[in-house]
Amino acid sequence: MQLRILGCSGGIGGDRRTTSLLVDDDLLIDCGTGVGDLQLDEMRRLRHVFLTHTHLDHIAGLPLLVDTLFSDLIERPLVIHAQSDSMAIIQQHIFNWQIWPDFFELPAHSKPSVVFEAMEPGQSIELEGRRIEMIPVHHTVPAVGYRVQGASGSFAFSGDTTRNETLWQALNAHDGLDLLVVECGFSDEEREIAELSRHYCPSMLAADLERLRHDPEILVTHLKPGDEERIFAELQAAVPGRRLRRLNSGDRFRL
């Protein structure tokens, strides 16, 4: 199983891209601006999109991706996996004929180019030998993370969250974890903003990492643009016993 980081920034500017993770060549977790760096032939291999939540930095690329692939999706639609609440938000506010065409109705209601498969927190599905588990987390909108288990390893992605117990309980329920992609959006100086927006800052993430009984490589994502070095340095100081790596767009991992 391969993991490619298409986008991992908390914003845009220069080479920054927002959240999108490519698993092998057919599965996306979130669809932020990073998906735009895929070549057209790479986009055509995509079959499934798993969404953590509906904030724009995690779904901005979805309408354009579907539009770009429209003619390829007529015979084999793209499958979007998300909570029902999340999908209702996207259908009401994005695919509504006002912001973007309703590709759940195109080219026909009976033959859409996009289909939705609801998942609920705690549920797992299997796709081509990979088991994808949806895990509830704590954010300002309904939000989840995912754990992906392949034949040769596993990784998890927190999505956007602040302090919680559910993510760590779900990860500890398994025998191992190779990689943990986890957000840390703000510095400790901005802890109040982190709490209001329900993101992690280094001290908060350090406290929650104490709950994790595994020792994965920890890949830090969603750092605030322009403040990346300070946030990561604070996190290194807060969790000296963990293996930390600051993610960059284009990073690749093989499990």
C-alpha positions, 0 to 999 in steps of 0.5 A: 500500500502506498500513501502520497501526500497531495496537500497538507497545509492549513492554507494556500500560497506558493507551494502550499496545498490543502488537504488531500491524501492519495492511497495507491492510485484509486482512493482519495482521503479528502479532496482539497486543493492538492488534488489539482496537482494530479495529472489527468490520467492519474485523476482518471484512476480515482474510484473512491473519495473518503471525506473527513468533513465539509470545510472548504480546505478539505473539499475545494477540489471535489467539484472541479474534480468531478467536472473534469472527469465527467465524461469518464464517470458516466459509465463508472461513477465516482463513489463518495464516502462520508457521514450522511450529515456531511453529504447533506451539507455538500449537496445543499451548498455545493452541488445545488445548480447555484454554486455548481451543477448537481452531478448526482443528477447528471447526466440523468437521475437514474445514471449519476456521475457521482454516487454517495455511500454513507458511512457511520463512525465505527463502520469499516469497509473493505476495498481491494484488500484495504480496510478503511475504518471511520473514526469519530473526532471532535471538530466544529462540524460533523467530522471523522478520521480514518484508519486504513489497513493494508496487507503490509501495514496501516496508517491513520489520519485524524482529519481536523480535530481537537482533544478527544478520546475517540480517536485514540481508543479506536487506534488502540483497539488494533495491534499496530499502527505504522503511520499517524497523520495528525493535525496541529493547526496552531501554535501554543500562543494561539491556544485559545483560537485552537480551542474555539476552532477545535484544532490542536496546538502542540501542548494539546496534541502532546497531551492526547498522544499520551493516550496512544499505546503504539509508536508510529511515525507521526506525520504532522499536517495542517500547520498554519501558513507562515507559522509552520516552523514555530508550531513544529518546533513547539511540538518537538519540544512537547513530545521528545519521545515520539518520531515526528515528521513535518509533512510536505506536499509530494511526500510518499510513503510505502507500507 
